[in-house]
Structure formats: C-alpha cells, structure tokens
Amino acid sequence: MASFLKRKLSGSTDGKAIKVVQTATAGDTIHTAVAGTTAGTFDEIWLYAYNGHTAAVTLTIEFGGATVPDQNIIVTLASKSGLQLIVPGLILQNSMVVKAFASVANVITISGWVNNMTD
C-alpha cells in the first residue's frame, strides 16, 4: 500500500521560509530529494515564493540541475503580491537538489513542503 509523509524542506530551519540570497547559479539549496532510485520512492515537492521587494524580481528554480531549459523554472514575481505557487508537486529522487537564485538578493523567500512518497 502506498503511503506518504509530509515533511519540511531540507533547506528550511524548523519549517520557516528560506531566503534567496544568491543571484546566479548555483543557487541556495531549497531541498535535497530522497536518496536512491527505487521505483515508487519519490519526493513530491511544493514550493511557494514571496517577493518583498518594491519591484518585480525574476526567480530561477534549478530543479535537480542547472541545465536551461531542461531543469530551470523561471518566473517573474510581482512586488508584494503574496505567496505564489512556483512548483506544483513535481517529483524528484536520487538525492537531486532543488536550488534557487533571484535577480535581486535577499528579497525573495521560498516556503513549502515535501510529500515523501513510497509504495
């Protein structure tokens, strides 16, 4: 029977938002996926971002690598418009890392969780 366990992002302290400091690759570590390649064992990753800057900011998520466009999710976040869904439950495994960088340092925070899924 399949099961899942909701967990904090591995880059988070006590489940708090992660501030994006980096402005280029390699970005700040947001989450490291479950180890191994066993079929049926994955992390389902949900990420939301907030832009506290006075202007729009470009955020790049490096989802398991830094290859453009294969592993990049690039979004423009409007100023002070609340949490915006960035990663809608995409899955990773094999210790792949999710990182983030922004066009302006220290103005974006990333919140979210991981559903660790197993068969």
All heavy atoms as an XYZ file, in Angstrom:
869
protein
N       0.841     -1.184      0.000
C       0.000      0.000      0.000
C       0.885      1.246      0.000
O       1.823      1.353      0.779
C      -0.885     -0.013      1.244
C      -1.755      1.182      1.371
S      -2.853      0.965      2.794
C      -3.516      2.567      2.890
N       0.596      2.172     -0.873
C       1.362      3.416     -0.951
C       1.093      4.285      0.264
O       0.006      4.278      0.837
C       0.995      4.165     -2.222
N       2.121      5.050      0.648
C       1.970      5.971      1.772
C       2.771      7.234      1.501
O       3.644      7.255      0.630
C       2.455      5.313      3.064
O       3.842      5.064      3.004
N       2.455      8.281      2.240
C       3.268      9.482      2.139
C       3.357     10.142      3.501
O       2.490      9.966      4.359
C       2.753     10.454      1.065
C       1.560     11.258      1.456
C       1.704     12.504      2.052
C       0.275     10.794      1.201
C       0.596     13.256      2.402
C      -0.831     11.544      1.548
C      -0.678     12.779      2.146
N       4.452     10.883      3.681
C       4.717     11.595      4.913
C       5.065     13.027      4.551
O       5.988     13.260      3.761
C       5.876     10.926      5.667
C       6.278     11.543      6.984
C       5.119     11.466      7.989
C       7.484     10.802      7.548
N       4.327     13.990      5.099
C       4.584     15.395      4.814
C       5.772     15.857      5.656
O       5.805     15.648      6.865
C       3.339     16.232      5.147
C       3.398     17.648      4.670
C       2.049     18.311      4.872
C       1.953     19.605      4.137
N       0.596     20.153      4.201
N       6.762     16.480      4.991
C       7.986     16.919      5.660
C       8.313     18.362      5.282
O       7.886     18.851      4.242
C       9.171     16.044      5.251
C       9.028     14.588      5.623
C      10.266     13.824      5.168
N      10.134     12.411      5.406
C      10.637     11.774      6.459
N      11.298     12.435      7.369
N      10.476     10.476      6.583
N       9.125     18.991      6.121
C       9.626     20.327      5.791
C      10.677     20.214      4.703
O      11.257     19.150      4.482
C      10.191     21.016      7.028
C      11.501     20.436      7.527
C      12.028     21.244      8.708
C      13.360     20.724      9.198
N      14.473     20.957      8.304
N      10.926     21.284      4.003
C      12.003     21.330      3.017
C      13.328     21.154      3.741
O      13.534     21.735      4.811
C      11.980     22.669      2.274
C      10.703     22.960      1.493
C      10.662     24.424      1.074
C      10.600     22.039      0.288
N      14.246     20.386      3.183
C      15.503     20.109      3.874
C      16.356     21.365      4.060
O      17.175     21.423      4.975
C      16.307     19.033      3.134
O      16.684     19.477      1.856
N      16.152     22.389      3.248
C      16.891     23.644      3.391
C      16.284     24.603      4.390
O      16.816     25.688      4.630
N      15.181     24.214      5.009
C      14.457     25.076      5.946
C      14.859     24.791      7.387
O      15.165     23.658      7.750
C      12.953     24.847      5.787
O      12.239     25.540      6.786
N      14.823     25.823      8.194
C      15.022     25.678      9.629
C      13.654     25.692     10.290
O      12.932     26.680     10.191
C      15.878     26.842     10.187
O      17.127     26.848      9.492
C      16.107     26.684     11.682
N      13.273     24.600     10.906
C      12.008     24.489     11.628
C      10.785     24.782     10.763
O       9.758     25.239     11.259
C      12.000     25.413     12.855
C      13.102     25.069     13.835
O      13.433     23.878     13.969
O      13.635     25.991     14.479
N      10.892     24.582      9.456
C       9.767     24.809      8.562
C       9.581     26.254      8.130
O       8.616     26.576      7.440
N      10.501     27.133      8.520
C      10.405     28.548      8.151
C      10.760     28.755      6.684
O      11.394     27.915      6.050
C      11.349     29.380      9.015
C      10.976     29.411     10.476
C      11.967     30.256     11.232
C      11.646     30.263     12.716
N      12.629     31.068     13.457
N      10.369     29.920      6.165
C      10.699     30.286      4.779
C      12.216     30.370      4.604
O      12.947     30.689      5.543
C      10.052     31.618      4.423
N      12.670     30.094      3.400
C      14.092     30.129      3.051
C      14.343     31.390      2.230
O      13.721     31.587      1.175
C      14.474     28.887      2.226
C      14.156     27.606      3.016
C      15.946     28.946      1.812
C      14.144     26.354      2.168
N      15.248     32.242      2.699
C      15.573     33.470      1.964
C      16.521     33.147      0.819
O      17.500     32.419      0.989
C      16.218     34.500      2.885
C      16.436     35.849      2.205
C      17.019     36.873      3.148
C      15.921     37.359      4.065
N      16.375     38.457      4.927
N      16.232     33.705     -0.354
C      17.080     33.510     -1.529
C      18.133     34.624     -1.541
O      17.803     35.789     -1.726
C      16.252     33.519     -2.830
C      17.157     33.347     -4.045
C      15.195     32.423     -2.783
N      19.378     34.226     -1.342
C      20.496     35.164     -1.258
C      21.256     35.232     -2.584
O      21.681     36.299     -3.005
C      21.457     34.759     -0.114
C      22.670     35.671     -0.057
C      20.706     34.748      1.218
N      21.416     34.088     -3.244
C      22.219     34.017     -4.459
C      21.543     34.731     -5.631
O      20.323     34.748     -5.737
C      22.478     32.559     -4.839
C      23.257     31.784     -3.801
C      24.615     32.394     -3.515
O      25.332     32.779     -4.435
N      24.965     32.476     -2.246
N      22.388     35.308     -6.509
C      21.874     35.994     -7.698
C      22.331     35.321     -8.995
O      22.141     35.872    -10.078
C      22.302     37.475     -7.706
O      23.727     37.541     -7.647
C      21.695     38.232     -6.535
N      22.927     34.148     -8.879
C      23.357     33.378    -10.053
C      23.502     31.920     -9.650
O      23.511     31.590     -8.460
C      24.684     33.915    -10.591
N      23.635     31.040    -10.655
C      23.846     29.626    -10.393
C      25.223     29.437     -9.739
O      26.137     30.195    -10.032
C      23.714     28.805    -11.698
O      23.680     27.435    -11.383
C      24.816     29.089    -12.674
N      25.423     28.541     -8.861
C      24.449     27.654     -8.255
C      23.722     28.398     -7.135
O      24.344     29.102     -6.346
C      25.146     26.423     -7.678
N      22.429     28.209     -7.090
C      21.605     28.938     -6.138
C      21.667     28.381     -4.730
O      22.427     27.464     -4.419
N      20.829     28.956     -3.879
C      20.682     28.490     -2.499
C      19.947     27.154     -2.495
O      18.970     26.978     -3.231
C      19.861     29.498     -1.679
C      20.548     30.841     -1.573
O      21.633     30.898     -0.983
O      19.990     31.831     -2.099
N      20.381     26.225     -1.658
C      19.723     24.926     -1.575
C      18.371     25.066     -0.889
O      18.283     25.570      0.228
C      20.598     23.908     -0.829
O      21.793     23.703     -1.577
C      19.867     22.578     -0.666
N      17.338     24.595     -1.569
C      15.977     24.614     -1.039
C      15.614     23.230     -0.497
O      15.062     23.107      0.598
C      14.968     25.037     -2.131
C      15.368     26.388     -2.746
C      13.548     25.053     -1.586
C      15.472     27.538     -1.771
N      15.947     22.188     -1.252
C      15.626     20.825     -0.815
C      16.515     19.816     -1.530
O      16.821     19.984     -2.717
C      14.158     20.489     -1.104
C      13.765     19.125     -0.642
N      13.655     18.812      0.698
C      13.480     17.990     -1.319
C      13.312     17.537      0.816
N      13.207     17.019     -0.400
N      16.901     18.771     -0.795
C      17.590     17.626     -1.376
C      16.638     16.439     -1.324
O      16.152     16.082     -0.239
C      18.891     17.309     -0.622
O      19.735     18.471     -0.668
C      19.619     16.129     -1.263
N      16.359     15.858     -2.472
C      15.375     14.774     -2.580
C      15.871     13.496     -1.909
O      17.061     13.320     -1.641
C      15.061     14.506     -4.051
N      14.928     12.589     -1.696
C      15.200     11.288     -1.109
C      16.288     10.570     -1.905
O      16.356     10.688     -3.124
C      13.895     10.454     -1.034
C      13.343     10.161     -2.407
C      14.095      9.180     -0.253
N      17.147      9.836     -1.207
C      18.226      9.085     -1.862
C      17.672      7.859     -2.570
O      16.638      7.319     -2.187
C      19.267      8.669     -0.824
N      18.384      7.418     -3.604
C      18.034      6.177     -4.289
C      17.139      6.379     -5.486
O      16.581      7.447     -5.702
N      17.013      5.297     -6.257
C      16.216      5.322     -7.482
C      15.156      4.230     -7.481
O      14.654      3.849     -8.533
C      17.112      5.143     -8.722
O      17.823      3.904     -8.604
C      18.092      6.282     -8.865
N      14.796      3.748     -6.310
C      13.783      2.709     -6.207
C      12.466      3.210     -6.785
O      11.992      4.291     -6.417
C      13.570      2.298     -4.734
O      14.824      1.894     -4.196
C      12.558      1.185     -4.610
N      11.892      2.414     -7.677
C      10.584      2.783     -8.233
C       9.589      2.909     -7.092
O       9.543      2.073     -6.195
C      10.131      1.722     -9.231
N       8.822      3.963     -7.095
C       7.807      4.159     -6.067
C       8.288      4.932     -4.855
O       7.535      5.114     -3.905
N       9.537      5.418     -4.851
C      10.030      6.250     -3.753
C      10.447      7.595     -4.321
O      11.434      7.683     -5.053
C      11.215      5.580     -3.035
O      10.806      4.308     -2.552
C      11.698      6.427     -1.869
N       9.675      8.622     -3.986
C       9.892      9.957     -4.529
C       9.589     11.008     -3.481
O       8.881     10.752     -2.510
C       8.945     10.231     -5.717
C       9.179      9.365     -6.903
C       8.473      8.187     -7.085
C      10.106      9.732     -7.860
C       8.683      7.388     -8.188
C      10.317      8.934     -8.974
C       9.609      7.766     -9.142
N      10.090     12.230     -3.714
C       9.642     13.409     -3.007
C       8.768     14.213     -3.956
O       9.198     14.547     -5.069
C      10.824     14.278     -2.555
C      11.493     13.767     -1.297
O      10.939     12.866     -0.642
O      12.580     14.288     -0.962
N       7.548     14.494     -3.516
C       6.644     15.377     -4.254
C       6.830     16.764     -3.637
O       6.542     16.951     -2.462
C       5.206     14.893     -4.088
C       4.190     15.779     -4.755
C       2.768     15.359     -4.403
O       2.407     15.430     -3.210
O       2.043     14.963     -5.312
N       7.315     17.712     -4.420
C       7.774     18.999     -3.894
C       6.803     20.121     -4.258
O       6.434     20.290     -5.418
C       9.181     19.313     -4.438
C      10.143     18.176     -4.042
C       9.682     20.659     -3.935
C      11.451     18.182     -4.773
N       6.408     20.873     -3.215
C       5.521     22.022     -3.371
C       6.256     23.262     -2.893
O       6.678     23.326     -1.744
C       4.247     21.827     -2.544
C       3.390     20.723     -3.066
C       3.531     19.384     -2.846
C       2.269     20.876     -3.929
N       2.560     18.686     -3.523
C       1.768     19.583     -4.185
C       1.635     21.974     -4.501
C       0.667     19.365     -5.001
C       0.534     21.758     -5.310
C       0.064     20.457     -5.546
N       6.400     24.262     -3.775
C       7.102     25.498     -3.412
C       6.252     26.721     -3.728
O       5.638     26.804     -4.797
C       8.426     25.626     -4.174
C       9.485     24.551     -3.961
C      10.709     24.860     -4.808
C       9.845     24.415     -2.498
N       6.282     27.661     -2.790
C       5.642     28.965     -2.957
C       6.700     30.039     -2.732
O       7.582     29.864     -1.892
C       4.520     29.155     -1.935
C       3.340     28.239     -2.155
C       3.371     26.920     -1.715
C       2.204     28.694     -2.804
C       2.292     26.076     -1.924
C       1.117     27.857     -3.006
C       1.171     26.547     -2.565
O       0.112     25.722     -2.773
N       6.609     31.152     -3.457
C       7.577     32.231     -3.301
C       6.871     33.537     -2.984
O       5.739     33.774     -3.419
C       8.413     32.383     -4.567
N       7.569     34.388     -2.236
C       7.084     35.728     -1.902
C       8.169     36.742     -2.252
O       9.345     36.532     -1.929
C       6.734     35.849     -0.417
C       6.430     37.273     -0.007
C       5.241     37.877     -0.393
C       7.348     38.012      0.729
C       4.963     39.197     -0.047
C       7.075     39.329      1.090
C       5.890     39.914      0.689
O       5.626     41.212      1.022
N       7.785     37.826     -2.905
C       8.699     38.909     -3.260
C       8.397     40.116     -2.377
O       7.366     40.762     -2.522
C       8.520     39.283     -4.739
C       9.330     40.505     -5.131
O      10.185     40.976     -4.400
N       9.051     41.030     -6.310
N       9.316     40.444     -1.460
C       9.140     41.589     -0.576
C       9.765     42.867     -1.107
O       9.786     43.894     -0.417
N      10.272     42.837     -2.323
C      10.934     43.998     -2.937
C       9.882     44.993     -3.440
O       8.696     44.674     -3.556
C      11.815     43.503     -4.088
C      12.797     44.510     -4.593
N      13.533     45.329     -3.780
C      13.194     44.805     -5.870
C      14.332     46.090     -4.510
N      14.139     45.791     -5.785
N      10.344     46.196     -3.789
C       9.446     47.237     -4.300
C       9.188     47.123     -5.798
O       8.415     47.912     -6.347
C      10.024     48.630     -3.994
O      11.339     48.701     -4.562
C      10.100     48.871     -2.489
N       9.836     46.168     -6.454
C       9.662     45.959     -7.899
C       9.612     44.458     -8.181
O       9.936     43.643     -7.319
C      10.818     46.602     -8.662
N       9.221     44.108     -9.389
C       9.200     42.705     -9.794
C      10.621     42.136     -9.787
O      11.587     42.855    -10.039
C       8.600     42.577    -11.196
N      10.726     40.845     -9.461
C      12.018     40.162     -9.386
C      11.897     38.830    -10.122
O      10.890     38.135    -10.009
C      12.431     39.925     -7.912
C      13.699     39.095     -7.824
C      12.606     41.251     -7.176
N      12.934     38.464    -10.863
C      12.972     37.174    -11.550
C      13.569     36.132    -10.619
O      14.642     36.345    -10.039
C      13.800     37.263    -12.840
O      13.209     38.247    -13.686
C      13.837     35.932    -13.570
N      12.874     35.012    -10.480
C      13.313     33.888     -9.660
C      13.579     32.694    -10.570
O      12.761     32.370    -11.433
C      12.228     33.515     -8.641
C      12.459     32.247     -7.822
C      13.636     32.416     -6.872
C      11.186     31.885     -7.057
N      14.724     32.047    -10.357
C      15.052     30.827    -11.096
C      15.152     29.674    -10.110
O      15.905     29.750     -9.136
C      16.381     30.967    -11.851
O      16.266     32.045    -12.787
C      16.734     29.686    -12.603
N      14.375     28.630    -10.357
C      14.451     27.388     -9.593
C      15.248     26.399    -10.431
O      14.906     26.141    -11.590
C      13.048     26.808     -9.302
C      12.198     27.796     -8.513
C      13.154     25.447     -8.604
C      12.660     28.062     -7.109
N      16.315     25.857     -9.856
C      17.111     24.818    -10.506
C      16.600     23.489     -9.955
O      16.912     23.111     -8.836
C      18.591     25.026    -10.215
C      19.095     26.352    -10.770
C      20.515     26.670    -10.366
O      20.865     26.503     -9.176
O      21.280     27.089    -11.245
N      15.769     22.821    -10.732
C      15.041     21.637    -10.273
C      15.801     20.367    -10.642
O      15.604     19.791    -11.700
C      13.626     21.632    -10.870
C      12.676     20.726    -10.151
C      12.073     21.125     -8.977
C      12.398     19.469    -10.644
C      11.199     20.285     -8.301
C      11.525     18.617     -9.981
C      10.926     19.032     -8.812
N      16.725     19.966     -9.768
C      17.513     18.770     -9.997
C      18.738     18.998    -10.864
O      19.434     18.060    -11.221
N      19.031     20.235    -11.204
C      20.190     20.575    -12.014
C      20.077     21.999    -12.513
O      19.107     22.696    -12.206
N      21.075     22.430    -13.289
C      21.109     23.827    -13.731
C      20.996     23.995    -15.239
O      21.182     25.089    -15.756
C      22.400     24.480    -13.232
N      20.672     22.926    -15.969
C      20.597     22.999    -17.421
C      19.355     23.763    -17.868
O      18.247     23.465    -17.450
C      20.552     21.579    -18.027
O      21.697     20.861    -17.570
C      20.558     21.635    -19.545
N      19.572     24.775    -18.727
C      18.471     25.552    -19.286
C      18.088     24.933    -20.620
O      18.967     24.654    -21.429
C      18.908     27.015    -19.500
C      17.786     27.838    -20.107
C      19.378     27.639    -18.195
N      16.834     24.725    -20.941
C      15.647     24.894    -20.117
C      15.249     23.632    -19.362
O      14.268     23.641    -18.638
C      14.567     25.249    -21.144
C      14.915     24.383    -22.314
C      16.434     24.364    -22.332
N      15.986     22.553    -19.536
C      15.579     21.240    -19.015
C      15.258     21.231    -17.522
O      14.321     20.575    -17.092
C      16.667     20.197    -19.279
C      17.036     20.083    -20.744
O      16.492     20.844    -21.562
O      17.884     19.245    -21.062
N      16.063     21.913    -16.724
C      15.924     21.827    -15.272
C      15.670     23.182    -14.628
O      15.778     23.300    -13.412
C      17.183     21.187    -14.680
C      17.380     19.766    -15.183
C      18.787     19.266    -15.005
O      19.752     19.991    -15.182
N      18.905     18.003    -14.646
N      15.335     24.185    -15.403
C      15.074     25.515    -14.849
C      13.595     25.860    -14.920
O      12.929     25.589    -15.922
C      15.843     26.584    -15.621
C      17.303     26.691    -15.227
O      17.966     27.625    -15.634
N      17.818     25.770    -14.441
N      13.122     26.456    -13.852
C      11.786     27.055    -13.806
C      12.041     28.528    -13.530
O      12.577     28.876    -12.472
C      10.922     26.426    -12.694
C      10.762     24.923    -12.933
C       9.568     27.140    -12.600
C      10.169     24.172    -11.751
N      11.692     29.384    -14.469
C      11.973     30.812    -14.346
C      10.648     31.568    -14.313
O       9.820     31.414    -15.218
C      12.856     31.308    -15.505
C      14.169     30.515    -15.532
C      13.119     32.810    -15.383
C      15.015     30.751    -16.757
N      10.461     32.367    -13.254
C       9.227     33.137    -13.098
C       9.558     34.566    -12.687
O      10.580     34.816    -12.050
C       8.281     32.510    -12.051
C       7.786     31.157    -12.484
C       8.946     32.397    -10.703
N       8.680     35.479    -13.051
C       8.785     36.859    -12.577
C       7.737     37.048    -11.495
O       6.542     36.815    -11.728
C       8.566     37.857    -13.726
O       9.569     37.615    -14.730
C       8.680     39.288    -13.233
N       8.200     37.434    -10.312
C       7.314     37.610     -9.164
C       6.981     39.083     -8.987
O       7.889     39.925     -8.853
C       7.983     37.085     -7.891
C       8.365     35.611     -7.894
C       9.236     35.287     -6.694
C       7.124     34.754     -7.910
N       5.709     39.399     -8.980
C       5.273     40.774     -8.755
C       5.604     41.207     -7.333
O       5.709     40.380     -6.423
C       3.775     40.895     -9.006
N       5.763     42.487     -7.136
C       6.101     43.045     -5.829
C       4.966     42.870     -4.822
O       3.810     43.187     -5.119
C       6.407     44.539     -5.982
O       6.576     45.144     -4.730
N       5.296     42.339     -3.669
C       4.405     42.269     -2.504
C       2.993     41.789     -2.849
O       2.007     42.387     -2.431
C       4.376     43.619     -1.794
C       5.759     44.022     -1.309
C       5.767     45.346     -0.617
C       7.190     45.688     -0.211
N       7.289     47.002      0.400
N       2.918     40.693     -3.612
C       1.608     40.186     -4.039
C       1.267     38.838     -3.402
O       0.497     38.066     -3.965
C       1.553     40.110     -5.562
O       2.548     39.243     -6.042
N       1.852     38.558     -2.253
C       1.527     37.335     -1.532
C       2.301     36.134     -2.049
O       3.158     36.242     -2.922
N       1.996     34.977     -1.486
C       2.653     33.742     -1.896
C       2.167     33.326     -3.284
O       0.971     33.350     -3.562
C       2.360     32.622     -0.904
C       3.012     32.758      0.468
C       2.472     31.689      1.424
C       4.519     32.660      0.364
N       3.113     32.930     -4.129
C       2.785     32.490     -5.481
C       3.310     31.072     -5.668
O       4.467     30.789     -5.359
C       3.415     33.429     -6.504
C       2.861     34.847     -6.391
C       3.553     35.792     -7.342
O       3.726     35.495     -8.523
N       3.949     36.944     -6.840
N       2.453     30.184     -6.171
C       2.844     28.799     -6.411
C       3.897     28.753     -7.505
O       3.691     29.254     -8.605
C       1.628     27.964     -6.813
C       1.885     26.483     -7.098
C       2.407     25.764     -5.855
C       0.606     25.827     -7.599
N       5.032     28.098     -7.200
C       6.145     28.009     -8.142
C       6.358     26.573     -8.617
O       6.603     26.325     -9.786
C       7.451     28.540     -7.497
C       7.263     29.958     -6.982
C       8.621     28.465     -8.473
C       6.861     30.970     -8.028
N       6.313     25.614     -7.700
C       6.485     24.203     -8.048
C       5.255     23.449     -7.537
O       5.061     23.311     -6.329
C       7.782     23.617     -7.448
C       7.882     22.126     -7.740
C       9.002     24.351     -8.001
N       4.405     22.946     -8.454
C       3.123     22.335     -8.084
C       3.171     20.817     -7.902
O       2.517     20.068     -8.619
C       2.230     22.714     -9.265
C       3.174     22.681    -10.435
C       4.497     23.160     -9.894
N       3.990     20.352     -6.949
C       4.001     18.923     -6.665
C       4.797     18.088     -7.646
O       4.494     16.924     -7.852
N       5.829     18.655     -8.238
C       6.698     17.887     -9.126
C       7.538     16.922     -8.296
O       7.826     17.185     -7.133
C       7.600     18.823     -9.931
C       6.879     19.849    -10.807
C       7.886     20.742    -11.524
C       5.954     19.165    -11.796
N       7.958     15.803     -8.896
C       8.654     14.777     -8.127
C      10.142     14.698     -8.476
O      10.546     14.987     -9.608
C       8.007     13.389     -8.303
C       8.004     12.953     -9.766
C       6.602     13.372     -7.726
C       7.536     11.528     -9.981
N      10.934     14.316     -7.453
C      12.364     14.073     -7.611
C      12.771     12.921     -6.706
O      12.098     12.616     -5.712
C      13.195     15.291     -7.202
C      13.449     16.400     -8.202
C      14.327     17.477     -7.572
C      14.067     15.906     -9.477
N      13.905     12.306     -7.028
C      14.510     11.277     -6.192
C      16.011     11.291     -6.458
O      16.531     12.210     -7.094
C      13.913      9.893     -6.478
C      14.153      9.383     -7.851
C      13.643      7.973     -8.097
O      13.850      7.469     -9.155
N      12.981      7.316     -7.186
N      16.740     10.281     -5.942
C      18.159     10.095     -6.212
C      19.024     11.255     -5.714
O      19.997     11.635     -6.351
C      18.391      9.841     -7.706
C      19.714      9.161     -7.978
O      20.255      8.480     -7.110
N      20.239      9.345     -9.170
N      18.640     11.849     -4.582
C      19.390     12.952     -3.951
C      19.552     14.171     -4.851
O      20.480     14.970     -4.671
C      20.759     12.469     -3.460
O      20.611     11.435     -2.512
N      18.660     14.321     -5.837
C      18.688     15.516     -6.688
C      18.385     16.738     -5.818
O      17.619     16.655     -4.861
C      17.673     15.420     -7.813
C      17.979     14.305     -8.782
S      19.527     14.627     -9.606
C      19.119     14.208    -11.247
N      18.984     17.873     -6.176
C      18.874     19.076     -5.352
C      18.059     20.140     -6.074
O      18.240     20.373     -7.272
C      20.272     19.616     -4.994
C      20.177     20.878     -4.149
C      21.076     18.544     -4.252
N      17.189     20.806     -5.318
C      16.443     21.961     -5.801
C      17.121     23.202     -5.225
O      17.309     23.301     -4.005
C      14.969     21.916     -5.350
C      14.224     23.159     -5.830
C      14.292     20.650     -5.851
N      17.517     24.107     -6.112
C      18.180     25.342     -5.689
C      17.432     26.528     -6.271
O      16.618     26.369     -7.182
C      19.637     25.360     -6.152
C      20.479     24.269     -5.506
C      21.937     24.405     -5.874
C      22.741     23.353     -5.112
N      24.145     23.702     -5.041
N      17.736     27.721     -5.755
C      17.074     28.927     -6.249
C      18.031     30.111     -6.226
O      18.870     30.224     -5.333
C      15.854     29.250     -5.396
N      17.874     30.976     -7.239
C      18.548     32.276     -7.216
C      17.606     33.308     -7.822
O      16.638     32.959     -8.512
C      19.909     32.245     -7.915
C      19.893     31.957     -9.387
C      19.769     32.981    -10.321
C      20.033     30.653     -9.858
C      19.791     32.710    -11.678
C      20.056     30.376    -11.218
C      19.926     31.404    -12.136
N      17.859     34.577     -7.517
C      16.963     35.651     -7.961
C      17.775     36.800     -8.550
O      18.979     36.922     -8.319
C      16.117     36.143     -6.798
N      17.087     37.671     -9.290
C      17.757     38.814     -9.906
C      18.153     39.872     -8.882
O      18.989     40.726     -9.168
C      16.867     39.430    -10.995
O      15.626     39.834    -10.455
N      17.568     39.805     -7.681
C      17.913     40.706     -6.578
C      18.085     39.849     -5.334
O      17.237     39.002     -5.042
C      16.802     41.770     -6.337
C      17.155     42.678     -5.177
C      16.540     42.577     -7.604
N      19.157     40.065     -4.590
C      19.438     39.268     -3.391
C      18.575     39.695     -2.207
O      18.232     40.882     -2.065
C      20.915     39.400     -3.011
N      18.231     38.723     -1.379
C      17.621     38.953     -0.068
C      16.220     39.573     -0.076
O      15.820     40.195      0.904
C      18.534     39.814      0.818
C      19.843     39.140      1.093
O      19.887     37.999      1.544
N      20.937     39.832      0.812
N      15.475     39.401     -1.169
C      14.112     39.943     -1.208
C      13.051     38.876     -1.466
O      11.862     39.137     -1.343
C      13.976     41.092     -2.245
C      14.871     42.264     -1.872
C      14.271     40.603     -3.651
N      13.479     37.664     -1.830
C      12.562     36.555     -2.113
C      12.675     35.520     -1.003
O      13.781     35.185     -0.574
C      12.907     35.866     -3.457
C      12.865     36.857     -4.617
C      11.996     34.653     -3.711
C      11.500     37.376     -4.951
N      11.540     35.015     -0.544
C      11.536     33.876      0.368
C      10.748     32.739     -0.286
O       9.804     32.974     -1.037
C      10.924     34.209      1.742
O       9.590     34.682      1.556
C      11.755     35.235      2.488
N      11.171     31.517      0.031
C      10.505     30.323     -0.500
C      10.013     29.485      0.670
O      10.762     29.194      1.607
C      11.453     29.505     -1.393
C      11.817     30.345     -2.624
C      10.808     28.176     -1.794
C      12.751     29.680     -3.584
N       8.738     29.134      0.600
C       8.103     28.278      1.597
C       7.560     27.052      0.889
O       7.387     27.059     -0.336
C       6.932     29.015      2.269
O       7.373     30.204      2.872
N       7.264     26.026      1.662
C       6.671     24.838      1.055
C       6.856     23.615      1.897
O       7.183     23.696      3.077
N       6.645     22.459      1.247
C       6.755     21.188      1.924
C       7.028     20.105      0.895
O       6.956     20.327     -0.298
C       5.492     20.854      2.711
C       4.295     20.634      1.844
C       3.881     19.445      1.313
C       3.364     21.608      1.377
N       2.744     19.625      0.550
C       2.410     20.952      0.575
C       3.249     22.988      1.559
C       1.363     21.610     -0.034
C       2.203     23.646      0.940
C       1.269     22.954      0.164
N       7.320     18.920      1.413
C       7.588     17.746      0.593
C       6.709     16.618      1.086
O       6.606     16.384      2.295
C       9.067     17.328      0.704
C       9.316     16.012      0.002
C       9.969     18.405      0.153
N       6.051     15.948      0.172
C       5.369     14.680      0.497
C       6.325     13.577      0.087
O       6.562     13.365     -1.102
C       4.044     14.557     -0.252
C       3.000     15.527      0.254
O       2.917     15.780      1.443
N       2.227     16.080     -0.645
N       6.883     12.881      1.077
C       7.766     11.750      0.800
C       6.873     10.560      0.521
O       6.149     10.106      1.396
C       8.692     11.509      1.986
C       9.611     10.351      1.748
O       9.424      9.290      2.315
N      10.601     10.551      0.899
N       6.936     10.066     -0.730
C       6.003      9.040     -1.185
C       6.716      7.710     -1.378
O       7.788      7.669     -1.980
C       5.342      9.494     -2.488
C       4.681     10.848     -2.344
S       4.127     11.536     -3.897
C       2.720     10.499     -4.189
N       6.109      6.631     -0.891
C       6.663      5.289     -1.080
C       5.542      4.323     -1.409
O       4.411      4.477     -0.967
C       7.390      4.788      0.180
O       6.491      4.801      1.286
C       8.586      5.644      0.504
N       5.877      3.296     -2.194
C       4.918      2.212     -2.496
C       4.867      1.253     -1.358
O       5.796      0.969     -0.682
C       5.343      1.470     -3.771
C       4.888      2.214     -5.009
O       4.081      3.139     -4.902
O       5.373      1.847     -6.089
